[in-house]
Amino acid sequence: MNVTELEKCIELYGKDIYAFCRQLTYSQQEAEELYQDTFLKAMELLQKIDAAQNPKSYLLSIALRLWKNHKKKYATRKRIADMESLTEEQQEIEENSSCSLEEEVIAREQAARVQRAVQQLEDKYRLPVYLHYMEELPLQEIARVLKIPKGTVKSRLYQARKSLKNMLMEDLV
């Protein structure tokens, strides 16, 4: 891959990569930093990226690896001096002219409840959920990004859905 092909990837997949970074970090500032680091790392690894393969999944795996490294690096610091994390801004739901204000409020509330439930999942379940539902990657690509077998991805998605169902049912009771 060359620099112009990477620029095209940034144009095509930049918003998706940024949204994935936001889901990983729960913070706009950290997401922007991770997003920039991802493409800086992609510049370093330019020769290894194959444009014929799925470059989006390769970029997602770079972001994921950087985030995991960052998390490990600051885990000790966090135990010593716990920092307050910034709250995630609520995602905007597309306005539909036929929706009433009441329906929009209910939809936002439901989306926020689901988002909080997903955030409570362990990373090993949360990451496949984001990659499958948010990034719409096929199971094989998720397996490649996370460096786990395809069957493990299926199992983790199943377990995540089961956990989410239980958490959301508890909220209703």
Secondary structure as GFF3:
##gff-version 3
##sequence-region A 1 173
A	DSSP	alpha_helix	3	25	.	.	.	ID=ss1
A	DSSP	alpha_helix	28	44	.	.	.	ID=ss2
A	DSSP	three_ten_helix	46	48	.	.	.	ID=ss3
A	DSSP	alpha_helix	55	80	.	.	.	ID=ss4
A	DSSP	alpha_helix	101	120	.	.	.	ID=ss5
A	DSSP	alpha_helix	123	129	.	.	.	ID=ss6
A	DSSP	pi_helix	130	134	.	.	.	ID=ss7
A	DSSP	alpha_helix	139	146	.	.	.	ID=ss8
A	DSSP	alpha_helix	150	172	.	.	.	ID=ss9
###
